[in-house]
Amino acid sequence: MSMNNFDILEKLGEGSYSTVYKVLRKTDGQIYAAKKVKFNSLNSRDKQNALNEIRFLASIIHPNIVGYKEVFIDEPTSSLCLIMEYASKGDLLQMINNHKKNNTRFTEEEIWKYLVQAVKGLKALHNRNILHRDIKSANIFITSENNVQLGDLNVAKVVHSLAYTQTGTPYYASPEVWRDLPYNSKSDIWSLGCVIYEMCALDPAFKSKDMKELFSKVVKGRYNEIPNVYSSDLAAVIKCMLQVKPILRPSCEKILEMPLVRKNVAVENEGESPNGLIEAIKLPHSLRALKNKLPGPMYQRKTRHLSTKNGNNDEDKENISRKPSKILSRESSGSSFTPSPIGRLSSRQRPEQNNIFRSKPLIDLHPCNQSRLPRAPKSINNSYV
């Protein structure tokens, strides 16, 4: 198998070491998203992250998680190619920006629906002890039938107790991640709360002129109320997701069981019995040696049915798109972060518009695109837990 089996229709996004295309598979005439990774150009940690993403996607069959189709080595370009489903409506960040441009808003019904579906997708990960670690509006994709799917599991990780690697995106990173403290699945809940707030306000929950102010607002949980066109029920659910202390945030299960949620949107009990993860893909000594370690194609795999509010079950035949996202990450090796906590933030634009993968200084980048989080100022007390 190679990229010769696909017609490239459009470039969807480009990162430092990967490019995502909208492609047509010649054998079935279907549209997919192809993520082409310059595998040999990655460091060992990023190589393992790429393999972990493949492992997770190939293991999980869920209507609210991006669908895996195939992975192979494209030998002419020495690239690792991941074929996924494609979503025609793009991602939530695109939709938010379109609403801002057109001076319109999401309906409350839409927000409740997206909230429940995103929580169900996150629950599918958490049930398998997987932390997403980079939930944000640019990583939540929308199908043509207006259904949500979580994508970009590049920094997702199996964690049985606590994680210690500081990773995420500043606007959506939890207080414990900002403080460089151990964290668990409740960190993903905070990030999703930031996304739902952003859908309401069309702006991030925590805005600031520099990183130091952003840090202060996040660790104090200080944000403006959502617009009063939305109900107090919605505001209350967002508030419980944005609790500073992780122990006070609800789990995915608790959110789906909340009377405030069930009062506003139909929540079908999935009765999911999580299937196990496929065997971990160990990093080989060469790209050629990886070939026989990759999972096989799954083009015939069907997703579960999605339940709509009126009770109709329609098979989600839609595909999901994938755009690369710039990740902030620091391993728990004791190395320090280089960005100053007082660097000025730029306006919120999409990565491809900002051209962030060129030679721009890191500190000038929008925080969603920075490659690292600033270290917490020493004057802040970390003993809040």
Helices and strands as residue ranges (DSSP letters): G 3-5, E 6-14, E 18-25, E 31-37, G 39-41, H 44-59, E 68-74, G 75-77, E 79-84, H 92-102, H 108-126, E 130-131, G 137-139, E 140-142, E 148-150, E 157-158, E 166-168, G 170-172, H 175-178, H 186-201, H 211-220, H 232-241, G 246-248, H 252-257, H 259-264, H 287-290, G 291-293, E 305-307, E 313-315, E 328-330, H 351-354, G 362-364, G 367-369
